[in-house]
Amino acid sequence: MRSSHPALLCALALLLPGAALAKGQWTLTAAPLSLSLGHAWQTGPTHSVGLDVGAGVDALTFMVVGRSSERPRSDEDRPADVVHLEIFSRSEPSGGFQLDVGARGSIYLQASSNDLNGGVFAGAYMEPMWGGRNVKVGPRLAAGVFTEDRAQFGVTVAPLNIRIIF
C-alpha cells in the first residue's frame, strides 16, 4: 500500500483497531488548559499518518488574520477550541524534528465583553515540533473557515504545544 493515500490508511486502521493500534506512535499533546490524544500509524521509515482528538481551551491561541484581527488585540482575537479532531500526515526527517500537516475541525467559543459566541472551524494546519526522543515542543498554525453568523476565513497561531510520545 502506498503512503500517498493517508485518508485510506486512516480508514483501514479504524476498521482494524486491534492490529492497527498495536503498532504506531501514541502521543499526548498539551497546551495551557487543553489536552489531546493522538495515534500515528507508520507508513514508511520517516512517515506516518494519524488521528488526534482533543478538548479544552488553549489559552495562548490568537487570531492573526481574519474576523477581528483588524482591531487592536483583544479577547475577541482568541477563538478557543472546545473539542477538535485532526487527521494528519507526519514527517520525521530526523529524530529531533517532526512536522504534522493535515485537516482540523473544531467547535470553538469566543468571549467578548458582553456575550459568548461560538461556531465551527474547518481548515488545514501545520505543527512543527522540535526536541528529544519522547518530548517535543512547537507551535501550531491553522488556516480555514470560521462560522459564527457567517463563514469567514481566519488564521490562528497556538505558540506553545508540548508533545509527549509513548
C-alpha positions in Angstrom: 0.0 0.0 0.0 1.4 3.4 -0.9 1.8 6.1 1.6 0.4 8.7 -0.7 -3.1 7.8 0.5 -3.2 8.8 4.1 -7.0 9.0 4.3 -7.4 5.5 3.0 -4.8 4.3 5.5 -6.6 6.0 8.4 -9.9 4.5 7.3 -8.4 1.0 7.2 -6.7 1.5 10.5 -10.1 2.4 12.1 -11.6 -0.8 10.6 -8.9 -3.0 12.2 -8.4 -1.3 15.6 -6.7 -4.2 17.4 -3.9 -4.7 14.9 -3.6 -1.1 13.9 -3.3 0.4 17.4 -0.7 -2.2 18.5 1.8 -0.6 16.0 2.5 3.0 15.8 3.1 6.0 18.0 0.8 7.3 20.7 1.1 11.0 21.6 -0.3 13.3 24.3 -0.2 17.0 23.3 -0.7 19.7 25.9 -1.2 23.4 25.7 -2.3 25.7 28.5 -5.8 24.4 29.5 -6.1 21.8 26.7 -5.1 18.3 26.0 -5.3 15.9 23.1 -4.5 12.2 22.4 -3.3 11.1 19.1 -2.1 7.9 17.3 0.1 7.8 14.2 0.4 4.7 12.1 3.8 4.3 10.4 3.7 4.1 6.6 7.4 4.4 6.0 10.7 4.9 7.8 10.2 8.6 8.2 6.4 9.0 7.5 3.2 8.2 9.3 -0.5 9.1 9.2 -2.8 9.6 12.2 -5.7 10.9 14.1 -5.8 13.3 17.1 -8.8 14.1 19.3 -8.7 16.8 22.0 -10.6 19.0 24.4 -10.0 22.1 26.4 -9.3 25.7 25.8 -5.8 26.7 24.6 -5.3 29.9 26.4 -2.5 31.1 24.2 -4.1 30.7 20.7 -4.6 34.0 18.9 -6.0 35.2 15.6 -3.5 36.8 13.2 -5.7 37.1 10.0 -9.4 37.3 9.7 -12.6 38.2 11.6 -11.4 40.6 14.3 -7.7 40.9 13.5 -8.2 44.4 12.1 -8.9 45.7 15.6 -6.3 46.1 18.3 -5.6 42.8 20.2 -8.4 41.8 22.5 -10.2 38.7 23.8 -12.2 38.8 20.6 -9.0 37.7 18.8 -8.8 34.5 20.8 -11.1 31.7 19.4 -11.0 28.8 21.9 -11.4 25.3 20.6 -13.6 23.3 23.0 -13.2 20.0 21.1 -11.2 19.2 18.0 -10.4 16.3 15.5 -7.3 16.2 13.3 -6.3 13.9 10.5 -2.6 14.3 9.7 0.4 13.2 7.9 3.6 13.2 10.0 7.1 13.6 8.6 10.1 12.9 10.8 13.3 13.5 8.8 15.4 13.5 11.9 14.9 12.2 15.4 14.7 15.7 16.8 12.1 17.1 14.4 8.5 16.2 13.4 6.2 18.0 11.1 2.4 17.3 11.2 0.3 18.6 8.3 -3.4 17.9 8.0 -7.0 18.8 8.3 -8.5 20.1 11.5 -12.1 20.5 12.6 -13.3 22.0 15.8 -16.1 23.5 17.8 -15.0 26.8 19.3 -16.1 29.5 21.7 -15.2 33.2 21.7 -15.9 35.6 24.5 -16.3 39.3 24.1 -17.1 42.0 26.7 -20.8 41.4 26.6 -21.6 37.9 25.1 -20.3 34.5 24.2 -20.2 33.4 20.6 -19.3 30.1 19.1 -19.1 28.2 15.9 -17.3 25.6 13.8 -13.8 25.8 12.4 -12.7 23.7 9.4 -9.4 24.0 7.7 -5.8 22.9 7.4 -2.9 23.1 9.9 0.8 22.5 10.4 2.6 21.8 13.6 6.4 21.6 13.6 7.9 20.1 16.7 11.5 20.0 18.0 13.0 18.2 20.9 14.2 14.9 22.2 13.0 11.3 21.5 10.0 11.4 23.9 9.2 15.2 24.4 8.9 17.8 21.7 7.8 21.4 21.7 6.5 23.7 18.9 3.7 26.0 17.6 0.6 25.2 15.5 -0.6 27.3 12.6 -4.1 26.8 11.4 -6.0 28.4 8.5 -9.5 27.9 7.4 -13.1 28.9 7.7 -14.7 30.0 11.0 -18.5 30.1 11.2 -20.5 32.2 13.6 -23.2 34.2 12.0 -21.4 33.8 8.6 -18.4 32.0 7.3 -15.1 33.9 7.4 -11.5 33.0 6.6 -9.1 33.1 9.5 -5.6 32.1 10.6 -4.7 31.2 14.2 -1.4 30.6 16.0 -1.0 28.4 19.0 2.6 29.4 20.0 3.3 26.6 22.6 2.4 23.0 22.4 4.2 20.2 24.2 4.0 16.6 22.7 4.8 13.6 24.8 5.5 10.4 22.8 4.8 6.9 24.1 
